[in-house]
């Protein structure tokens, strides 16, 4: 007999010429699967599977009040990570928005003032002064809304894609080589960039071009004057720039954490330091392509190819022109990467602790129910 919280699945299968008794393997956890036979039998009872549902013993409201961390376990793991990544990304972008705005002005100054201008570059202090004088405090956060909106799907797609690509490129032995890890990071970066690129173009236009006040004005103006293709101008260098950056950033971060003793891997300060180091190395390597991308995105840009932009920037400003805005970008990357990757690590540990607590309560409820059944 089974109680009300147990379900039996009984199936029958014809087994010809079966000459011995056998017990087949269990097809399901917590199931009893028996096969009875004799020389004269034509049928055998194949399975009687107990399929208790997990939520039959889920925590009650009273138990959740005592163990609030277990509430997180009700969310699917991917949803919990998506939400945490979105919040962390939005917070990081908002905190570092002033430095990002300064960096954009420094990067795009040459194209905006014209090739004939004697003023080839804008300094860090000049960018700060110009924004404060012309737009006030709010100007430092101009263009932040589309960036925050962009970072939600961007972070979600990037982290999800990275996990998927790691599974795809994992070797037969289950190990992930350095090359496979770099490839997974590159593919994840390109996937998330392609999906969210139009929002990135809108953010740039809103941040550096005068006359626009809302995202809708920018979008309508681009469609009317330049066509839909303008939303993907500069996509090529963007993909080229993001692929090595995410590949290096994620790979260095993972390998550094993995190389440390286990007792240090779960520390918050370890995540912060490894995130800073990996982001710094990746930014130093890939920043020139980011400058090329920004200048190709602007309205009226004289550049149509990556090589043309590279040679044009070097001819006008020298090699240092490829690193315009590097200082504010590095200062922005420091807290940005720290907040994002550290939060991701912390949330993963919280999710694991929540699942463990949820399982403990579930097992307690299961044992209580079994005691009640045995007494009845």
Order of alpha helices (4+ residues) and beta strands (2+ residues): beta-beta-beta-alpha-alpha-alpha-alpha-alpha-alpha-alpha-alpha-alpha-alpha-alpha
